[in-house]
Amino acid sequence: MKIKLLYFASLREAVGAAEEQLDLPEGVATTGQLRDWLVTRGKQALANTRNLRCAVNQDLADFNTSLADGDEVAFFPPVTGG
Amino acid sequence: MSANAISVQSGDFDLGYEVAALRAQDLRVGAVASFVGLVRDMNEGAGVSAMHLEHYPGMTEKALEKIVAQARQRWDIYGVRVIHRVGSLAPGDQIVLVAVSSAHRGDAFSACEFVMDYLKTQAPFWKREATPEGERWVDARDSDDSAAARWNGGCSASAKPSGS
């Protein structure tokens, strides 16, 4: 399936990209599997799961959330607004 | 009138103007509670000369709407106004406004605090500070997670029954 992946804040700086269009291989069907797959492809910044949060289609999600073709996924550090 | 107005914007806001708009000659309103968050010039010992607020366009508005919807389910409130600024800010600048109107102060106070506590942990904004040592991203605080968590599970420090 194809997804759009966004990175924000310090994670965007660590990864070196704000946005990626990805074609996910078989077996990568959740946010957690996506994160693990990206770490194997060299995105070490995603390995620290304690400080990683995610959203799917602009809704806060966890790392067991299923992905579908065309989804917009975002990875980011814990939020600091307000 | 039971309106929600949520704005994510770079421009400043005026508390008096927003409260007057929230009251809007609605004579059911007996209470307006509000909170304003500001940029301080000191954070964790380092001087802050400037701040930049990054956000996730689209998700910020959606997240704030969800938080306000939860407040409406839990308390008997009329109008809610939330303004959160983004972009470059300086010490002393206003960052965020939450204002809530209701018949009685208990619901207004509780809903206002709830919205702020949830905004601090669920709304996709990230602060970057400019300090004498350089730029740094602000770390999330455990106390913010604790503040949000206390609204769950029926044992809350601030929630009061309707009508108080």
gemmi code that builds the backbone of each chain (N, CA, C; Angstrom):
import gemmi

chains = {
    "A": [
        ("MET", (0.849, -1.208, 0.000), (0.000, 0.000, 0.000), (0.877, 1.248, 0.000)),
        ("LYS", (0.323, 2.315, -0.520), (1.065, 3.588, -0.575), (0.566, 4.497, 0.536)),
        ("ILE", (1.503, 5.111, 1.240), (1.124, 6.076, 2.265), (1.987, 7.333, 2.142)),
        ("LYS", (1.502, 8.418, 2.757), (2.298, 9.635, 2.892), (2.731, 9.707, 4.345)),
        ("LEU", (4.015, 9.945, 4.580), (4.542, 10.004, 5.945), (5.113, 11.387, 6.210)),
        ("LEU", (4.671, 12.000, 7.294), (5.146, 13.329, 7.673), (5.962, 13.234, 8.957)),
        ("TYR", (6.992, 14.079, 9.034), (7.794, 14.187, 10.251), (7.721, 15.620, 10.749)),
        ("PHE", (7.711, 15.806, 12.085), (7.635, 17.158, 12.628), (8.731, 17.406, 13.653)),
        ("ALA", (9.039, 18.686, 13.820), (9.887, 19.190, 14.904), (11.260, 18.502, 14.913)),
        ("SER", (11.762, 18.180, 16.109), (13.123, 17.655, 16.216), (13.294, 16.356, 15.439)),
        ("LEU", (12.203, 15.594, 15.281), (12.278, 14.356, 14.522), (12.517, 14.641, 13.038)),
        ("ARG", (11.886, 15.681, 12.508), (12.105, 16.084, 11.126), (13.563, 16.454, 10.912)),
        ("GLU", (14.132, 17.151, 11.894), (15.541, 17.545, 11.772), (16.449, 16.317, 11.841)),
        ("ALA", (16.109, 15.359, 12.720), (16.945, 14.160, 12.868), (16.870, 13.277, 11.625)),
        ("VAL", (15.682, 13.156, 11.057), (15.480, 12.306, 9.885), (15.990, 12.994, 8.626)),
        ("GLY", (15.886, 14.330, 8.594), (16.358, 15.086, 7.443), (15.319, 15.241, 6.352)),
        ("ALA", (14.061, 14.988, 6.692), (13.006, 15.140, 5.685), (11.708, 15.510, 6.386)),
        ("ALA", (10.868, 16.293, 5.715), (9.566, 16.656, 6.277), (8.479, 15.697, 5.821)),
        ("GLU", (8.673, 15.091, 4.652), (7.611, 14.285, 4.058), (8.193, 13.204, 3.166)),
        ("GLU", (7.580, 12.041, 3.183), (7.984, 10.960, 2.279), (6.742, 10.290, 1.713)),
        ("GLN", (6.816, 9.883, 0.454), (5.788, 9.030, -0.137), (6.360, 7.623, -0.123)),
        ("LEU", (5.683, 6.687, 0.510), (6.232, 5.349, 0.676), (5.321, 4.286, 0.085)),
        ("ASP", (5.963, 3.250, -0.480), (5.253, 2.078, -0.960), (5.620, 0.955, 0.002)),
        ("LEU", (4.711, 0.568, 0.870), (5.058, -0.348, 1.949), (5.104, -1.796, 1.454)),
        ("PRO", (6.105, -2.554, 1.917), (6.175, -3.970, 1.521), (5.142, -4.796, 2.282)),
        ("GLU", (4.967, -6.040, 1.834), (4.112, -6.988, 2.563), (4.584, -7.059, 4.003)),
        ("GLY", (3.639, -7.163, 4.940), (4.024, -7.327, 6.342), (4.167, -6.009, 7.087)),
        ("VAL", (4.117, -4.897, 6.368), (4.144, -3.594, 7.043), (2.733, -3.029, 6.929)),
        ("ALA", (1.934, -3.228, 7.981), (0.511, -2.879, 7.917), (0.032, -2.089, 9.120)),
        ("THR", (0.930, -1.836, 10.078), (0.562, -1.006, 11.230), (1.602, 0.087, 11.413)),
        ("THR", (1.278, 1.054, 12.249), (2.198, 2.145, 12.539), (3.481, 1.615, 13.180)),
        ("GLY", (3.352, 0.619, 14.069), (4.532, 0.043, 14.706), (5.412, -0.694, 13.715)),
        ("GLN", (4.782, -1.443, 12.791), (5.546, -2.161, 11.771), (6.228, -1.169, 10.835)),
        ("LEU", (5.549, -0.062, 10.541), (6.140, 0.982, 9.698), (7.372, 1.565, 10.377)),
        ("ARG", (7.240, 1.874, 11.666), (8.372, 2.417, 12.412), (9.548, 1.439, 12.381)),
        ("ASP", (9.272, 0.157, 12.684), (10.357, -0.844, 12.720), (11.020, -0.976, 11.358)),
        ("TRP", (10.200, -0.975, 10.294), (10.723, -1.104, 8.936), (11.640, 0.071, 8.601)),
        ("LEU", (11.224, 1.280, 8.981), (12.046, 2.463, 8.707), (13.358, 2.427, 9.491)),
        ("VAL", (13.332, 1.899, 10.716), (14.584, 1.782, 11.495), (15.545, 0.837, 10.776)),
        ("THR", (15.046, -0.267, 10.214), (15.933, -1.185, 9.489), (16.494, -0.524, 8.230)),
        ("ARG", (15.797, 0.499, 7.718), (16.282, 1.212, 6.539), (17.154, 2.409, 6.906)),
        ("GLY", (17.554, 2.482, 8.181), (18.541, 3.487, 8.558), (17.993, 4.684, 9.317)),
        ("LYS", (16.690, 4.716, 9.589), (16.122, 5.882, 10.285), (16.236, 5.653, 11.800)),
        ("GLN", (17.472, 5.765, 12.277), (17.745, 5.507, 13.693), (16.964, 6.413, 14.626)),
        ("ALA", (16.605, 7.588, 14.151), (15.878, 8.546, 14.991), (14.533, 8.000, 15.458)),
        ("LEU", (14.016, 6.982, 14.764), (12.719, 6.407, 15.134), (12.857, 5.268, 16.137)),
        ("ALA", (14.098, 4.903, 16.481), (14.305, 3.738, 17.343), (13.909, 4.011, 18.787)),
        ("ASN", (14.006, 5.261, 19.237), (13.626, 5.610, 20.615), (12.114, 5.744, 20.704)),
        ("THR", (11.441, 4.653, 21.044), (9.982, 4.650, 20.998), (9.353, 5.413, 22.161)),
        ("ARG", (10.122, 5.605, 23.234), (9.563, 6.283, 24.409), (9.161, 7.716, 24.068)),
        ("ASN", (9.927, 8.352, 23.195), (9.658, 9.744, 22.853), (9.059, 9.899, 21.473)),
        ("LEU", (8.433, 8.847, 20.974), (7.839, 8.894, 19.644), (6.322, 8.813, 19.756)),
        ("ARG", (5.654, 9.672, 18.999), (4.192, 9.636, 18.935), (3.792, 9.569, 17.468)),
        ("CYS", (2.537, 9.184, 17.206), (2.116, 9.105, 15.810), (0.662, 9.480, 15.637)),
        ("ALA", (0.320, 9.801, 14.408), (-1.059, 10.092, 14.023), (-1.322, 9.414, 12.691)),
        ("VAL", (-2.573, 9.009, 12.478), (-2.989, 8.462, 11.191), (-4.203, 9.265, 10.729)),
        ("ASN", (-4.109, 9.831, 9.529), (-5.177, 10.694, 8.999), (-5.577, 11.768, 10.000)),
        ("GLN", (-4.575, 12.358, 10.618), (-4.719, 13.496, 11.516), (-5.457, 13.177, 12.805)),
        ("ASP", (-5.505, 11.913, 13.181), (-6.018, 11.506, 14.485), (-4.870, 10.875, 15.249)),
        ("LEU", (-4.723, 11.256, 16.522), (-3.684, 10.657, 17.357), (-3.884, 9.143, 17.363)),
        ("ALA", (-2.786, 8.403, 17.195), (-2.877, 6.949, 17.110), (-1.834, 6.335, 18.029)),
        ("ASP", (-1.836, 5.005, 18.112), (-0.748, 4.336, 18.834), (-0.020, 3.443, 17.840)),
        ("PHE", (0.910, 2.645, 18.345), (1.746, 1.885, 17.420), (1.155, 0.530, 17.035)),
        ("ASN", (-0.138, 0.335, 17.386), (-0.861, -0.846, 16.908), (-1.927, -0.480, 15.881)),
        ("THR", (-1.931, 0.782, 15.445), (-2.974, 1.241, 14.537), (-2.742, 0.716, 13.127)),
        ("SER", (-3.788, 0.158, 12.524), (-3.681, -0.379, 11.165), (-3.610, 0.727, 10.138)),
        ("LEU", (-2.892, 0.451, 9.069), (-2.754, 1.399, 7.972), (-3.524, 0.917, 6.753)),
        ("ALA", (-3.990, 1.883, 5.942), (-4.687, 1.552, 4.698), (-4.082, 2.361, 3.565)),
        ("ASP", (-4.299, 1.891, 2.355), (-3.764, 2.574, 1.185), (-4.229, 4.029, 1.154)),
        ("GLY", (-3.308, 4.938, 0.924), (-3.667, 6.356, 0.845), (-3.645, 7.090, 2.176)),
        ("ASP", (-3.317, 6.412, 3.251), (-3.301, 7.057, 4.566), (-2.209, 8.121, 4.650)),
        ("GLU", (-2.480, 9.123, 5.513), (-1.468, 10.113, 5.878), (-1.024, 9.778, 7.299)),
        ("VAL", (0.235, 9.441, 7.452), (0.793, 9.054, 8.754), (1.770, 10.135, 9.175)),
        ("ALA", (1.848, 10.396, 10.467), (2.820, 11.368, 10.966), (3.534, 10.778, 12.175)),
        ("PHE", (4.842, 11.001, 12.247), (5.646, 10.653, 13.415), (6.170, 11.950, 13.998)),
        ("PHE", (6.134, 12.080, 15.331), (6.586, 13.318, 15.951), (6.940, 13.097, 17.412)),
        ("PRO", (7.676, 14.049, 17.991), (7.990, 13.956, 19.415), (6.736, 14.307, 20.233)),
        ("PRO", (6.769, 14.025, 21.549), (5.656, 14.456, 22.396), (5.394, 15.950, 22.196)),
        ("VAL", (4.105, 16.325, 22.199), (3.726, 17.699, 21.839), (4.019, 18.669, 22.970)),
        ("THR", (4.252, 19.920, 22.609), (4.613, 20.930, 23.610), (3.913, 22.258, 23.344)),
        ("GLY", (2.632, 22.210, 23.035), (1.895, 23.451, 22.791), (1.406, 24.077, 24.076)),
        ("GLY", (0.629, 25.127, 23.929), (-0.042, 25.730, 25.075), (0.801, 26.771, 25.813)),
    ],
    "B": [
        ("MET", (-26.831, 30.716, 22.878), (-25.875, 30.428, 21.811), (-24.837, 29.438, 22.297)),
        ("SER", (-24.635, 28.372, 21.546), (-23.625, 27.381, 21.923), (-22.656, 27.242, 20.784)),
        ("ALA", (-21.655, 28.087, 20.779), (-20.740, 28.112, 19.633), (-19.365, 27.624, 20.034)),
        ("ASN", (-18.681, 27.038, 19.071), (-17.249, 26.746, 19.219), (-16.514, 27.624, 18.239)),
        ("ALA", (-15.447, 28.273, 18.685), (-14.628, 28.958, 17.713), (-13.192, 28.595, 18.026)),
        ("ILE", (-12.574, 27.890, 17.112), (-11.193, 27.443, 17.293), (-10.359, 28.071, 16.197)),
        ("SER", (-9.303, 28.768, 16.595), (-8.428, 29.405, 15.619), (-6.984, 29.039, 15.883)),
        ("VAL", (-6.282, 28.672, 14.820), (-4.833, 28.508, 14.869), (-4.294, 29.601, 13.966)),
        ("GLN", (-3.542, 30.531, 14.526), (-3.202, 31.744, 13.776), (-1.886, 32.309, 14.253)),
        ("SER", (-1.266, 33.135, 13.408), (-0.027, 33.791, 13.833), (-0.320, 35.095, 14.564)),
        ("GLY", (-1.418, 35.742, 14.253), (-1.728, 37.041, 14.832), (-2.123, 36.965, 16.303)),
        ("ASP", (-1.995, 38.095, 16.979), (-2.311, 38.197, 18.396), (-3.823, 38.252, 18.603)),
        ("PHE", (-4.242, 38.147, 19.866), (-5.668, 38.196, 20.188), (-5.859, 39.125, 21.380)),
        ("ASP", (-7.103, 39.543, 21.588), (-7.441, 40.429, 22.701), (-8.441, 39.722, 23.604)),
        ("LEU", (-8.059, 39.479, 24.853), (-8.904, 38.716, 25.777), (-10.263, 39.383, 25.968)),
        ("GLY", (-10.274, 40.697, 26.170), (-11.524, 41.412, 26.405), (-12.487, 41.264, 25.235)),
        ("TYR", (-11.931, 41.399, 24.041), (-12.749, 41.251, 22.842), (-13.356, 39.858, 22.774)),
        ("GLU", (-12.519, 38.832, 23.032), (-12.975, 37.440, 22.886), (-14.022, 37.093, 23.946)),
        ("VAL", (-13.836, 37.582, 25.181), (-14.823, 37.307, 26.242), (-16.151, 37.991, 25.911)),
        ("ALA", (-16.081, 39.227, 25.415), (-17.313, 39.934, 25.039), (-18.040, 39.164, 23.940)),
        ("ALA", (-17.285, 38.650, 22.982), (-17.895, 37.883, 21.889), (-18.516, 36.598, 22.434)),
        ("LEU", (-17.853, 35.999, 23.424), (-18.347, 34.747, 24.003), (-19.653, 34.995, 24.759)),
        ("ARG", (-19.741, 36.130, 25.455), (-20.955, 36.452, 26.206), (-22.092, 36.773, 25.270)),
        ("ALA", (-21.801, 37.548, 24.213), (-22.718, 37.823, 23.097), (-24.149, 38.090, 23.530)),
        ("GLN", (-24.330, 38.864, 24.584), (-25.674, 39.198, 25.073), (-26.521, 37.969, 25.388)),
        ("ASP", (-25.856, 36.836, 25.681), (-26.598, 35.635, 26.051), (-26.836, 35.666, 27.554)),
        ("LEU", (-28.090, 35.931, 27.946), (-28.371, 36.141, 29.362), (-28.416, 34.840, 30.163)),
        ("ARG", (-28.244, 33.707, 29.496), (-28.084, 32.449, 30.237), (-26.702, 32.390, 30.873)),
        ("VAL", (-25.749, 33.151, 30.315), (-24.368, 33.061, 30.786), (-24.233, 33.722, 32.139)),
        ("GLY", (-23.829, 32.925, 33.134), (-23.575, 33.458, 34.466), (-22.099, 33.450, 34.795)),
        ("ALA", (-21.316, 32.768, 33.954), (-19.894, 32.623, 34.259), (-19.087, 32.524, 32.983)),
        ("VAL", (-17.943, 33.217, 32.983), (-16.957, 33.034, 31.919), (-15.620, 32.777, 32.603)),
        ("ALA", (-14.984, 31.642, 32.283), (-13.656, 31.343, 32.812), (-12.682, 31.377, 31.651)),
        ("SER", (-11.487, 31.930, 31.889), (-10.536, 32.014, 30.789), (-9.116, 31.745, 31.256)),
        ("PHE", (-8.266, 31.350, 30.321), (-6.850, 31.144, 30.569), (-6.072, 31.742, 29.410)),
        ("VAL", (-4.989, 32.455, 29.729), (-4.077, 32.952, 28.702), (-2.692, 32.410, 28.997)),
        ("GLY", (-2.037, 31.774, 28.027), (-0.662, 31.297, 28.164), (0.274, 32.266, 27.460)),
        ("LEU", (1.435, 32.506, 28.081), (2.374, 33.521, 27.591), (3.773, 32.943, 27.425)),
        ("VAL", (4.590, 33.588, 26.610), (5.996, 33.217, 26.468), (6.775, 33.864, 27.608)),
        ("ARG", (7.494, 33.057, 28.403), (8.329, 33.599, 29.455), (9.742, 33.806, 28.932)),
        ("ASP", (10.516, 34.653, 29.634), (11.873, 34.904, 29.136), (12.885, 33.978, 29.788)),
        ("MET", (12.388, 32.978, 30.537), (13.312, 32.071, 31.207), (12.676, 30.700, 31.215)),
        ("ASN", (13.417, 29.667, 30.814), (12.905, 28.306, 30.880), (14.032, 27.384, 31.291)),
        ("GLU", (13.853, 26.698, 32.436), (14.863, 25.776, 32.955), (16.234, 26.429, 33.039)),
        ("GLY", (16.246, 27.636, 33.544), (17.512, 28.313, 33.823), (18.123, 29.052, 32.646)),
        ("ALA", (17.665, 28.787, 31.440), (18.260, 29.454, 30.284), (17.378, 30.613, 29.845)),
        ("GLY", (17.985, 31.711, 29.459), (17.241, 32.848, 28.941), (16.650, 32.518, 27.581)),
        ("VAL", (15.404, 32.884, 27.406), (14.738, 32.643, 26.117), (14.603, 33.980, 25.408)),
        ("SER", (15.189, 34.106, 24.232), (15.090, 35.383, 23.525), (13.995, 35.365, 22.468)),
        ("ALA", (13.644, 34.184, 22.003), (12.583, 34.078, 21.006), (12.035, 32.660, 21.045)),
        ("MET", (10.830, 32.507, 20.572), (10.224, 31.181, 20.503), (9.587, 31.001, 19.133)),
        ("HIS", (9.629, 29.769, 18.649), (8.936, 29.447, 17.406), (7.991, 28.280, 17.668)),
        ("LEU", (6.739, 28.455, 17.264), (5.729, 27.407, 17.421), (5.496, 26.717, 16.082)),
        ("GLU", (5.870, 25.439, 16.002), (5.570, 24.652, 14.805), (4.256, 23.908, 15.055)),
        ("HIS", (3.512, 23.584, 13.985), (2.294, 22.811, 14.189), (2.025, 21.920, 12.991)),
        ("TYR", (1.043, 21.044, 13.085), (0.646, 20.106, 12.042), (-0.658, 20.652, 11.473)),
        ("PRO", (-0.573, 21.409, 10.375), (-1.772, 22.049, 9.834), (-2.843, 21.009, 9.534)),
        ("GLY", (-4.081, 21.301, 9.916), (-5.170, 20.351, 9.723), (-5.401, 19.550, 10.981)),
        ("MET", (-4.356, 18.906, 11.475), (-4.541, 18.096, 12.683), (-4.722, 18.972, 13.920)),
        ("THR", (-4.096, 20.146, 13.942), (-4.237, 21.008, 15.121), (-5.699, 21.371, 15.335)),
        ("GLU", (-6.356, 21.847, 14.272), (-7.761, 22.236, 14.421), (-8.616, 21.031, 14.812)),
        ("LYS", (-8.351, 19.903, 14.162), (-9.117, 18.686, 14.427), (-8.938, 18.246, 15.886)),
        ("ALA", (-7.717, 18.279, 16.378), (-7.431, 17.863, 17.754), (-8.126, 18.796, 18.743)),
        ("LEU", (-8.075, 20.098, 18.484), (-8.703, 21.059, 19.393), (-10.221, 20.873, 19.382)),
        ("GLU", (-10.790, 20.609, 18.216), (-12.239, 20.371, 18.151), (-12.628, 19.140, 18.963)),
        ("LYS", (-11.811, 18.084, 18.882), (-12.099, 16.857, 19.645), (-12.037, 17.125, 21.146)),
        ("ILE", (-11.058, 17.912, 21.566), (-10.894, 18.228, 22.990), (-12.103, 19.019, 23.468)),
        ("VAL", (-12.523, 20.011, 22.699), (-13.678, 20.822, 23.076), (-14.942, 19.958, 23.112)),
        ("ALA", (-15.081, 19.036, 22.163), (-16.245, 18.143, 22.148), (-16.297, 17.303, 23.426)),
        ("GLN", (-15.129, 16.843, 23.881), (-15.090, 16.087, 25.133), (-15.502, 16.966, 26.307)),
        ("ALA", (-15.069, 18.210, 26.320), (-15.448, 19.128, 27.403), (-16.968, 19.330, 27.407)),
        ("ARG", (-17.557, 19.437, 26.252), (-19.013, 19.633, 26.153), (-19.764, 18.421, 26.680)),
        ("GLN", (-19.193, 17.220, 26.459), (-19.851, 16.005, 26.957), (-19.815, 15.944, 28.476)),
        ("ARG", (-18.755, 16.469, 29.053), (-18.543, 16.300, 30.491), (-19.154, 17.409, 31.337)),
        ("TRP", (-19.234, 18.630, 30.771), (-19.754, 19.761, 31.530), (-20.827, 20.492, 30.739)),
        ("ASP", (-21.638, 21.225, 31.480), (-22.744, 21.959, 30.883), (-22.243, 23.354, 30.531)),
        ("ILE", (-21.760, 23.534, 29.312), (-21.155, 24.806, 28.925), (-21.802, 25.340, 27.657)),
        ("TYR", (-21.702, 26.634, 27.448), (-22.308, 27.273, 26.282), (-21.258, 27.515, 25.212)),
        ("GLY", (-20.535, 28.628, 25.298), (-19.546, 28.935, 24.269), (-18.154, 28.514, 24.696)),
        ("VAL", (-17.344, 28.149, 23.705), (-15.932, 27.864, 23.951), (-15.126, 28.574, 22.881)),
        ("ARG", (-14.105, 29.303, 23.279), (-13.205, 29.969, 22.324), (-11.794, 29.507, 22.606)),
        ("VAL", (-11.143, 28.958, 21.580), (-9.742, 28.551, 21.718), (-8.954, 29.233, 20.604)),
        ("ILE", (-7.892, 29.935, 20.988), (-6.982, 30.529, 20.006), (-5.577, 30.061, 20.360)),
        ("HIS", (-4.862, 29.491, 19.400), (-3.467, 29.106, 19.619), (-2.633, 29.718, 18.513)),
        ("ARG", (-1.604, 30.469, 18.927), (-0.756, 31.108, 17.928), (0.348, 30.173, 17.476)),
        ("VAL", (0.826, 30.407, 16.265), (1.942, 29.651, 15.708), (2.918, 30.631, 15.074)),
        ("GLY", (4.118, 30.140, 14.787), (5.118, 31.001, 14.160), (6.038, 31.598, 15.217)),
        ("SER", (6.599, 32.750, 14.910), (7.614, 33.367, 15.774), (6.984, 34.251, 16.840)),
        ("LEU", (7.379, 34.018, 18.096), (6.882, 34.799, 19.228), (8.050, 35.269, 20.079)),
        ("ALA", (7.822, 36.298, 20.886), (8.856, 36.866, 21.754), (8.412, 36.778, 23.213)),
        ("PRO", (9.359, 36.837, 24.161), (8.967, 36.825, 25.576), (7.928, 37.903, 25.848)),
        ("GLY", (6.914, 37.522, 26.623), (5.821, 38.446, 26.900), (4.643, 38.300, 25.961)),
        ("ASP", (4.845, 37.654, 24.830), (3.745, 37.466, 23.874), (2.731, 36.459, 24.392)),
        ("GLN", (1.491, 36.644, 23.988), (0.455, 35.666, 24.280), (0.598, 34.499, 23.310)),
        ("ILE", (0.406, 33.272, 23.842), (0.482, 32.083, 22.988), (-0.902, 31.488, 22.764)),
        ("VAL", (-1.669, 31.340, 23.847), (-2.910, 30.573, 23.770), (-3.990, 31.199, 24.637)),
        ("LEU", (-5.225, 31.096, 24.162), (-6.404, 31.520, 24.914), (-7.401, 30.370, 24.951)),
        ("VAL", (-7.923, 30.078, 26.156), (-9.083, 29.198, 26.257), (-10.097, 29.944, 27.103)),
        ("ALA", (-11.302, 30.139, 26.581), (-12.362, 30.808, 27.336), (-13.634, 29.987, 27.203)),
        ("VAL", (-14.361, 29.850, 28.315), (-15.566, 29.008, 28.345), (-16.671, 29.769, 29.050)),
        ("SER", (-17.868, 29.755, 28.490), (-19.015, 30.366, 29.170), (-19.991, 29.270, 29.586)),
        ("SER", (-20.667, 29.513, 30.705), (-21.664, 28.553, 31.193), (-22.603, 29.290, 32.128)),
        ("ALA", (-23.556, 28.562, 32.684), (-24.484, 29.191, 33.638), (-23.771, 29.418, 34.976)),
        ("HIS", (-22.922, 28.452, 35.366), (-22.315, 28.500, 36.702), (-20.809, 28.280, 36.636)),
        ("ARG", (-20.118, 28.763, 37.665), (-18.654, 28.809, 37.612), (-17.992, 27.432, 37.653)),
        ("GLY", (-18.605, 26.457, 38.319), (-17.971, 25.138, 38.422), (-17.690, 24.545, 37.056)),
        ("ASP", (-18.710, 24.542, 36.187), (-18.544, 23.984, 34.847), (-17.558, 24.806, 34.023)),
        ("ALA", (-17.617, 26.124, 34.153), (-16.722, 26.977, 33.365), (-15.264, 26.747, 33.774)),
        ("PHE", (-14.982, 26.776, 35.068), (-13.614, 26.561, 35.565), (-13.090, 25.194, 35.136)),
        ("SER", (-13.897, 24.159, 35.375), (-13.436, 22.790, 35.090), (-13.192, 22.587, 33.606)),
        ("ALA", (-14.138, 23.032, 32.787), (-13.996, 22.828, 31.336), (-12.780, 23.575, 30.806)),
        ("CYS", (-12.554, 24.779, 31.312), (-11.410, 25.577, 30.866), (-10.105, 24.872, 31.205)),
        ("GLU", (-9.987, 24.379, 32.426), (-8.753, 23.695, 32.846), (-8.569, 22.387, 32.071)),
        ("PHE", (-9.659, 21.667, 31.873), (-9.618, 20.414, 31.114), (-9.094, 20.659, 29.696)),
        ("VAL", (-9.655, 21.669, 29.024), (-9.229, 21.944, 27.648), (-7.731, 22.252, 27.616)),
        ("MET", (-7.252, 23.054, 28.557), (-5.813, 23.372, 28.590), (-4.987, 22.120, 28.863)),
        ("ASP", (-5.387, 21.294, 29.818), (-4.599, 20.100, 30.150), (-4.545, 19.140, 28.958)),
        ("TYR", (-5.639, 19.005, 28.231), (-5.651, 18.111, 27.081), (-4.887, 18.729, 25.910)),
        ("LEU", (-5.009, 20.045, 25.736), (-4.275, 20.723, 24.670), (-2.778, 20.497, 24.854)),
        ("LYS", (-2.314, 20.544, 26.112), (-0.880, 20.409, 26.394), (-0.361, 19.019, 26.045)),
        ("THR", (-1.226, 18.009, 25.972), (-0.755, 16.648, 25.720), (-1.236, 16.055, 24.400)),
        ("GLN", (-2.196, 16.690, 23.741), (-2.775, 16.075, 22.543), (-2.772, 16.955, 21.298)),
        ("ALA", (-2.549, 18.246, 21.450), (-2.630, 19.109, 20.267), (-1.240, 19.218, 19.635)),
        ("PRO", (-1.114, 18.987, 18.339), (0.206, 18.900, 17.703), (0.865, 20.249, 17.446)),
        ("PHE", (1.431, 20.794, 18.525), (2.281, 21.981, 18.452), (3.626, 21.606, 19.064)),
        ("TRP", (4.698, 22.223, 18.582), (6.025, 22.000, 19.162), (6.755, 23.333, 19.273)),
        ("LYS", (7.312, 23.591, 20.460), (7.988, 24.859, 20.715), (9.487, 24.709, 20.536)),
        ("ARG", (10.086, 25.699, 19.879), (11.537, 25.752, 19.742), (11.979, 27.084, 20.319)),
        ("GLU", (12.916, 27.044, 21.271), (13.371, 28.270, 21.918), (14.726, 28.701, 21.372)),
        ("ALA", (14.932, 30.008, 21.272), (16.257, 30.550, 20.973), (16.852, 31.002, 22.299)),
        ("THR", (17.992, 30.431, 22.679), (18.650, 30.787, 23.933), (20.067, 31.249, 23.611)),
        ("PRO", (20.789, 31.810, 24.624), (22.174, 32.211, 24.362), (23.040, 31.046, 23.867)),
        ("GLU", (22.656, 29.815, 24.243), (23.450, 28.654, 23.806), (23.018, 28.134, 22.441)),
        ("GLY", (21.989, 28.729, 21.862), (21.516, 28.257, 20.559), (20.055, 27.859, 20.606)),
        ("GLU", (19.582, 27.298, 19.506), (18.181, 26.892, 19.436), (18.013, 25.539, 20.095)),
        ("ARG", (16.875, 25.342, 20.801), (16.601, 24.008, 21.325), (15.104, 23.769, 21.339)),
        ("TRP", (14.720, 22.529, 21.105), (13.314, 22.134, 21.177), (12.943, 21.935, 22.640)),
        ("VAL", (11.785, 22.454, 23.030), (11.308, 22.295, 24.396), (10.901, 20.840, 24.611)),
        ("ASP", (11.259, 20.276, 25.757), (10.854, 18.903, 26.088), (9.465, 18.908, 26.696)),
        ("ALA", (8.697, 17.873, 26.376), (7.405, 17.697, 27.032), (7.639, 17.408, 28.511)),
        ("ARG", (6.688, 17.819, 29.354), (6.842, 17.631, 30.798), (5.964, 16.499, 31.294)),
        ("ASP", (6.521, 15.702, 32.229), (5.718, 14.652, 32.869), (4.518, 15.260, 33.591)),
        ("SER", (4.690, 16.465, 34.130), (3.594, 17.089, 34.882), (2.402, 17.367, 33.969)),
        ("ASP", (2.647, 17.587, 32.663), (1.534, 17.781, 31.736), (0.770, 16.479, 31.547)),
        ("ASP", (1.502, 15.359, 31.440), (0.824, 14.059, 31.314), (0.003, 13.770, 32.570)),
        ("SER", (0.570, 14.101, 33.744), (-0.156, 13.868, 35.002), (-1.415, 14.734, 35.054)),
        ("ALA", (-1.288, 15.977, 34.615), (-2.434, 16.888, 34.644), (-3.557, 16.362, 33.762)),
        ("ALA", (-3.214, 15.859, 32.605), (-4.246, 15.312, 31.711), (-4.838, 14.037, 32.305)),
        ("ALA", (-3.986, 13.194, 32.883), (-4.444, 11.899, 33.403), (-5.429, 12.055, 34.550)),
        ("ARG", (-5.288, 13.117, 35.345), (-6.174, 13.258, 36.499), (-7.619, 13.508, 36.107)),
        ("TRP", (-7.896, 13.823, 34.836), (-9.282, 14.007, 34.402), (-9.940, 12.664, 34.076)),
        ("ASN", (-9.164, 11.585, 34.086), (-9.706, 10.269, 33.778), (-10.043, 9.530, 35.058)),
        ("GLY", (-10.840, 8.512, 34.946), (-11.040, 7.573, 36.041), (-11.753, 8.140, 37.249)),
        ("GLY", (-12.493, 9.245, 37.100), (-13.407, 9.644, 38.160), (-12.765, 10.260, 39.385)),
        ("CYS", (-11.442, 10.318, 39.452), (-10.839, 10.894, 40.653), (-10.101, 12.155, 40.234)),
        ("SER", (-10.802, 13.261, 40.199), (-10.219, 14.459, 39.620), (-10.003, 15.529, 40.677)),
        ("ALA", (-8.925, 16.261, 40.559), (-8.613, 17.308, 41.522), (-9.530, 18.501, 41.372)),
        ("SER", (-10.008, 18.774, 40.143), (-10.708, 20.036, 39.925), (-12.150, 19.917, 39.481)),
        ("ALA", (-12.572, 18.789, 38.940), (-13.919, 18.694, 38.373), (-14.949, 18.843, 39.472)),
        ("LYS", (-15.938, 19.709, 39.237), (-16.996, 19.921, 40.227), (-18.316, 19.536, 39.585)),
        ("PRO", (-19.300, 19.156, 40.378), (-20.594, 18.819, 39.795), (-21.243, 20.055, 39.191)),
        ("SER", (-22.103, 19.869, 38.199), (-22.790, 20.990, 37.551), (-23.565, 21.790, 38.570)),
        ("GLY", (-23.591, 23.078, 38.373), (-24.434, 23.921, 39.214), (-23.714, 24.477, 40.431)),
        ("SER", (-22.485, 24.070, 40.646), (-21.786, 24.597, 41.841), (-21.168, 25.957, 41.554)),
    ],
}
model = gemmi.Model(1)
for chain_id, residues in chains.items():
    chain = gemmi.Chain(chain_id)
    for i, (resn, *xyz) in enumerate(residues, 1):
        res = gemmi.Residue()
        res.name, res.seqid = resn, gemmi.SeqId(i, " ")
        for name, pos in zip(("N", "CA", "C"), xyz):
            atom = gemmi.Atom()
            atom.name, atom.element = name, gemmi.Element(name[0])
            atom.pos, atom.b_iso = gemmi.Position(*pos), 0.0
            res.add_atom(atom)
        chain.add_residue(res)
    model.add_chain(chain)
structure = gemmi.Structure()
structure.add_model(model)
structure.setup_entities()
